[in-house]
Amino acid sequence: NITAAARKYDNAWEAKVLTNDRTFKTLVDPVDIIQGNMTATIANITRVFNETQKFPEMNAYLVSKVFADWTANGGAEDMDALYKRKTSSRRAKNRLL
């Protein structure tokens, strides 16, 4: 019923455990940045770190975690079934184009 006010959420406390904590520390001397004509900046260093290390690592962790949770909750470990499902949905999508 759209007119009746009904709560569809719960504010109960749910404890979470941090299982993957990754910190990034860098030692960049400000003099090096000045002498390098601002070629190396914290923004550039952080961007390169994110693109080459952080994002690929986060993606790999995400896939690994989702797969582990899926198999722990009764999902099949048959990768061929996943591949067939992915390719069949891709073929269906290509037929629509």
VOTISE-634747 format. One record per residue: residue in one letter; x, y, z of N, C-alpha, C in turn. Coordinates in Angstrom, 3 decimals. Each point is the difference from the previous one (the first is absolute). Layout:
N
+---------+----------+----------+----------+----------+----------+----------+----------+----------+----------+
: residuo :     n_px :     n_py :     n_pz :    ca_px :    ca_py :    ca_pz :     c_px :     c_py :     c_pz :
+---------+----------+----------+----------+----------+----------+----------+----------+----------+----------+
:       A :        X :        Y :        Z :        X :        Y :        Z :        X :        Y :        Z :
...
+---------+----------+----------+----------+----------+----------+----------+----------+----------+----------+
//
This chain:
97
+---------+----------+----------+----------+----------+----------+----------+----------+----------+----------+
: residuo :     n_px :     n_py :     n_pz :    ca_px :    ca_py :    ca_pz :     c_px :     c_py :     c_pz :
+---------+----------+----------+----------+----------+----------+----------+----------+----------+----------+
:       N :    0.849 :   -1.182 :    0.000 :   -0.849 :    1.182 :    0.000 :    0.887 :    1.235 :    0.000 :
:       I :   -0.194 :    0.853 :   -0.934 :    0.852 :    1.180 :   -0.154 :   -0.402 :    1.137 :    0.954 :
:       T :   -1.234 :   -0.005 :    0.469 :   -0.453 :    1.098 :    0.858 :    0.298 :   -0.232 :    1.472 :
:       A :    0.188 :   -1.227 :    0.399 :    0.288 :   -0.296 :    1.406 :    1.494 :    0.124 :    0.257 :
:       A :    0.326 :    0.634 :    1.126 :    1.407 :    0.137 :    0.375 :    0.465 :   -1.302 :    0.641 :
:       A :    1.002 :   -0.597 :   -0.596 :    0.540 :   -1.248 :    0.533 :    1.519 :    0.038 :   -0.096 :
:       R :    0.641 :   -0.391 :    1.076 :    1.453 :    0.002 :    0.030 :    0.534 :   -1.241 :   -0.707 :
:       K :    0.917 :    0.193 :   -0.932 :    0.571 :   -1.118 :   -0.737 :    1.493 :   -0.136 :    0.284 :
:       Y :    0.411 :    0.456 :    1.156 :    1.405 :   -0.105 :    0.377 :    0.070 :   -0.267 :    1.498 :
:       D :    1.201 :   -0.334 :    0.447 :    0.189 :   -0.299 :    1.410 :    1.269 :    0.706 :    0.469 :
:       N :   -0.086 :    0.710 :    1.099 :    1.157 :    0.703 :    0.533 :    0.748 :   -0.815 :    1.044 :
:       A :   -0.218 :   -1.285 :    0.030 :    0.688 :   -0.835 :    0.981 :    1.504 :    0.027 :   -0.268 :
:       W :    0.773 :   -0.021 :    1.074 :    1.452 :    0.026 :   -0.101 :    0.502 :   -1.322 :   -0.558 :
:       E :    0.878 :    0.084 :   -0.986 :    0.598 :   -1.189 :   -0.578 :    1.513 :    0.175 :    0.029 :
:       A :    0.671 :   -0.809 :    0.792 :    1.457 :    0.105 :    0.126 :    0.675 :   -0.528 :   -1.257 :
:       K :    0.987 :    0.721 :   -0.466 :    0.776 :   -0.405 :   -1.167 :    1.452 :   -0.176 :    0.422 :
:       V :    0.672 :   -0.932 :   -0.651 :    1.407 :   -0.244 :    0.273 :    0.804 :    0.456 :   -1.204 :
:       L :    0.979 :    0.853 :    0.237 :    0.861 :    0.469 :   -1.070 :    0.993 :   -1.098 :   -0.338 :
:       T :   -0.099 :   -0.528 :   -1.218 :    0.852 :   -1.123 :   -0.373 :    1.132 :    0.399 :   -0.935 :
:       N :   -0.083 :    1.168 :   -0.602 :    1.035 :    0.412 :   -0.940 :    0.276 :    1.481 :    0.186 :
:       D :    1.124 :    0.312 :    0.638 :    0.361 :    1.390 :    0.243 :    1.299 :    0.287 :   -0.720 :
:       R :   -0.034 :    0.935 :   -0.924 :    1.181 :    0.313 :   -0.800 :    0.310 :    1.469 :    0.174 :
:       T :    1.189 :    0.309 :    0.445 :    0.398 :    1.397 :    0.155 :    1.067 :    0.333 :   -1.033 :
:       F :    0.098 :    1.243 :   -0.325 :    0.956 :    0.478 :   -0.990 :    0.819 :    1.101 :    0.639 :
:       K :    1.279 :   -0.240 :    0.107 :    0.898 :    1.008 :    0.562 :    1.043 :    0.345 :   -1.049 :
:       T :    0.321 :    1.249 :   -0.080 :    1.023 :    0.434 :   -0.944 :    0.902 :    1.019 :    0.680 :
:       L :    1.226 :   -0.071 :   -0.359 :    0.967 :    0.979 :    0.503 :    0.449 :    0.850 :   -1.176 :
:       V :   -0.636 :    1.132 :   -0.143 :    0.333 :    0.919 :   -1.080 :    0.524 :    1.274 :    0.635 :
:       D :    1.211 :    0.345 :   -0.356 :    0.608 :    1.210 :    0.531 :   -0.511 :    1.195 :   -0.811 :
:       P :   -0.570 :    0.998 :    0.656 :   -0.485 :    1.181 :   -0.736 :    1.081 :    0.665 :   -0.848 :
:       V :    1.253 :   -0.093 :    0.432 :    1.088 :    0.594 :   -0.784 :    0.127 :   -0.707 :   -1.349 :
:       D :   -0.176 :   -1.320 :   -0.007 :    0.059 :   -0.744 :   -1.257 :   -1.096 :    0.451 :   -0.963 :
:       I :   -1.168 :    0.309 :    0.529 :   -1.106 :    0.466 :   -0.843 :    0.335 :    1.370 :   -0.579 :
:       I :    0.565 :    0.868 :    0.816 :    0.356 :    1.344 :   -0.471 :    1.122 :   -0.083 :   -1.034 :
:       Q :    1.032 :   -0.807 :    0.280 :    1.132 :   -0.119 :   -0.925 :   -0.394 :   -0.703 :   -1.301 :
:       G :   -1.027 :   -0.821 :    0.058 :   -0.449 :   -0.700 :   -1.198 :   -0.979 :    0.801 :   -0.816 :
:       N :   -0.102 :    1.289 :    0.269 :   -0.893 :    0.906 :   -0.715 :   -1.446 :   -0.484 :    0.078 :
:       M :   -0.386 :   -0.499 :    1.162 :   -1.358 :   -0.451 :    0.312 :   -0.448 :   -1.185 :   -0.864 :
:       T :    0.973 :   -0.729 :   -0.589 :   -0.352 :   -1.170 :   -0.804 :   -0.613 :   -1.071 :    0.886 :
:       A :    0.634 :   -0.253 :    1.122 :   -0.522 :   -0.978 :    0.954 :   -0.756 :    0.754 :    1.083 :
:       T :   -1.274 :   -0.270 :    0.106 :   -0.802 :    0.602 :    1.062 :   -0.704 :   -1.128 :    0.736 :
:       I :   -0.516 :    0.305 :    1.157 :   -0.738 :   -1.010 :    0.754 :   -1.177 :   -0.509 :   -0.824 :
:       A :   -0.654 :    0.886 :   -0.739 :   -1.142 :   -0.415 :   -0.834 :    0.443 :   -0.984 :   -1.073 :
:       N :    1.121 :    0.282 :   -0.658 :    0.501 :   -0.913 :   -1.036 :    0.428 :   -1.329 :    0.604 :
:       I :    0.707 :    0.062 :    1.121 :    0.460 :   -1.222 :    0.663 :   -1.193 :   -0.848 :    0.419 :
:       T :   -1.009 :    0.625 :    0.573 :   -1.193 :   -0.729 :    0.434 :   -0.755 :   -0.574 :   -1.191 :
:       R :   -0.118 :    0.755 :   -1.089 :   -0.690 :   -0.487 :   -1.197 :    0.690 :   -1.228 :   -0.577 :
:       V :    1.323 :    0.051 :   -0.117 :    0.738 :   -1.141 :   -0.542 :   -0.132 :   -1.208 :    0.923 :
:       F :    0.099 :    0.228 :    1.305 :   -0.169 :   -1.106 :    0.954 :   -1.396 :   -0.604 :   -0.132 :
:       N :   -1.025 :    0.834 :   -0.068 :   -1.373 :   -0.501 :   -0.120 :   -0.186 :   -0.813 :   -1.272 :
:       E :    0.486 :    0.512 :   -1.124 :   -0.217 :   -0.666 :   -1.279 :    0.807 :   -1.282 :   -0.155 :
:       T :    1.202 :   -0.033 :    0.556 :    0.864 :   -1.161 :   -0.224 :   -0.050 :   -1.034 :    1.110 :
:       Q :   -0.393 :    0.389 :    1.215 :    0.020 :   -0.946 :    1.105 :   -1.332 :   -0.120 :    0.740 :
:       K :   -0.556 :    1.132 :    0.396 :   -1.183 :   -0.041 :    0.861 :   -1.227 :   -0.564 :   -0.713 :
:       F :   -0.363 :    0.547 :   -1.155 :   -1.212 :   -0.443 :   -0.686 :    0.071 :   -1.458 :   -0.434 :
:       P :    1.112 :   -0.453 :   -0.620 :    0.066 :   -1.427 :   -0.339 :   -0.073 :   -0.896 :    1.233 :
:       E :    0.623 :    0.425 :    1.092 :   -0.049 :   -0.787 :    1.231 :   -1.416 :   -0.054 :    0.562 :
:       M :   -0.703 :    1.138 :   -0.028 :   -1.374 :    0.030 :    0.490 :   -0.915 :   -0.862 :   -0.864 :
:       N :    0.197 :    0.033 :   -1.314 :   -0.805 :   -0.825 :   -0.905 :    0.224 :   -1.475 :    0.264 :
:       A :    1.262 :   -0.394 :    0.164 :    0.311 :   -1.407 :    0.265 :   -0.595 :   -0.430 :    1.341 :
:       Y :    0.080 :    0.865 :    1.002 :   -0.562 :   -0.320 :    1.306 :   -1.515 :   -0.129 :   -0.086 :
:       L :   -0.641 :    0.899 :   -0.726 :   -1.453 :   -0.033 :   -0.144 :   -0.455 :   -1.310 :   -0.641 :
:       V :    0.621 :   -0.374 :   -1.100 :   -0.381 :   -1.236 :   -0.687 :    0.224 :   -1.194 :    0.902 :
:       S :    1.135 :   -0.031 :    0.681 :    0.319 :   -1.111 :    0.897 :   -1.005 :   -0.081 :    1.146 :
:       K :   -0.351 :    1.141 :    0.583 :   -0.930 :    0.038 :    1.132 :   -1.403 :   -0.410 :   -0.426 :
:       V :   -0.468 :    0.504 :   -1.126 :   -1.335 :   -0.348 :   -0.487 :   -0.070 :   -1.496 :   -0.294 :
:       F :    1.028 :   -0.539 :   -0.645 :    0.015 :   -1.428 :   -0.316 :    0.046 :   -0.838 :    1.270 :
:       A :    0.805 :    0.413 :    0.991 :    0.081 :   -0.739 :    1.267 :   -1.342 :    0.021 :    0.731 :
:       D :   -0.648 :    1.164 :    0.038 :   -1.310 :    0.096 :    0.645 :   -1.041 :   -0.825 :   -0.751 :
:       W :    0.078 :    0.013 :   -1.325 :   -0.952 :   -0.742 :   -0.823 :    0.133 :   -1.496 :    0.247 :
:       T :    1.222 :   -0.503 :   -0.008 :    0.187 :   -1.434 :    0.234 :   -0.315 :   -0.371 :    1.437 :
:       A :    0.252 :    0.907 :    0.957 :   -0.321 :   -0.277 :    1.404 :   -1.508 :   -0.090 :    0.217 :
:       N :   -0.775 :    0.675 :   -0.836 :   -1.460 :   -0.022 :    0.129 :   -0.647 :   -1.003 :   -0.945 :
:       G :    0.767 :   -0.987 :   -0.446 :   -0.577 :   -1.077 :   -0.794 :    0.131 :    0.148 :   -1.492 :
:       G :    0.703 :    1.011 :   -0.457 :    0.189 :    0.158 :   -1.440 :    0.955 :   -1.049 :   -0.539 :
:       A :   -0.208 :   -0.377 :   -1.229 :    0.849 :   -1.024 :   -0.617 :    1.362 :    0.585 :   -0.339 :
:       E :    1.008 :   -0.828 :    0.116 :    1.348 :    0.437 :   -0.343 :    0.327 :   -0.287 :   -1.456 :
:       D :   -0.993 :   -0.368 :   -0.774 :    0.200 :   -0.372 :   -1.397 :    0.175 :    1.259 :   -0.848 :
:       M :    1.210 :    0.295 :   -0.363 :    0.272 :    1.199 :   -0.785 :   -0.529 :   -0.135 :   -1.426 :
:       D :   -0.115 :   -1.230 :   -0.508 :   -0.547 :   -0.194 :   -1.342 :   -1.452 :    0.472 :   -0.061 :
:       A :   -0.756 :   -0.251 :    1.075 :   -1.393 :    0.445 :    0.033 :   -0.071 :    1.525 :   -0.027 :
:       L :    0.900 :    0.650 :    0.724 :    0.025 :    1.460 :   -0.012 :    0.369 :    0.527 :   -1.378 :
:       Y :    0.982 :   -0.642 :   -0.635 :    0.430 :    0.432 :   -1.327 :   -1.130 :   -0.164 :   -1.014 :
:       K :   -0.687 :   -1.144 :    0.056 :   -1.105 :   -0.235 :   -0.935 :   -1.104 :    1.030 :    0.191 :
:       R :   -0.288 :    0.325 :    1.251 :   -1.041 :    0.992 :    0.277 :    0.415 :    1.356 :   -0.546 :
:       K :    1.272 :    0.356 :    0.200 :    0.486 :    1.298 :   -0.463 :   -0.040 :    0.076 :   -1.523 :
:       T :    0.470 :   -1.047 :   -0.678 :    0.027 :    0.036 :   -1.461 :   -1.391 :   -0.065 :   -0.593 :
:       S :   -0.924 :   -0.741 :    0.626 :   -1.359 :   -0.050 :   -0.542 :   -0.695 :    1.343 :    0.152 :
:       S :    0.230 :    0.700 :    1.119 :   -0.614 :    1.317 :    0.167 :    0.632 :    1.003 :   -0.958 :
:       R :    1.286 :   -0.174 :   -0.314 :    0.655 :    0.887 :   -0.963 :   -0.563 :   -0.229 :   -1.398 :
:       R :   -0.243 :   -1.274 :   -0.350 :   -0.586 :   -0.299 :   -1.311 :   -1.404 :    0.601 :   -0.106 :
:       A :   -0.781 :   -0.100 :    1.078 :   -1.348 :    0.565 :   -0.006 :    0.053 :    1.518 :   -0.168 :
:       K :    0.972 :    0.613 :    0.660 :    0.157 :    1.448 :   -0.106 :    0.383 :    0.381 :   -1.421 :
:       N :    0.896 :   -0.774 :   -0.617 :    0.432 :    0.297 :   -1.375 :   -1.166 :   -0.168 :   -0.987 :
:       R :   -0.920 :   -0.912 :    0.267 :   -1.144 :   -0.171 :   -0.889 :   -0.896 :    1.232 :    0.024 :
:       L :   -0.028 :    0.701 :    1.129 :   -0.840 :    1.188 :    0.106 :    0.591 :    1.175 :   -0.754 :
:       L :    1.304 :   -0.040 :   -0.215 :    0.666 :    1.150 :   -0.650 :   -0.197 :    0.015 :   -1.479 :
+---------+----------+----------+----------+----------+----------+----------+----------+----------+----------+
//
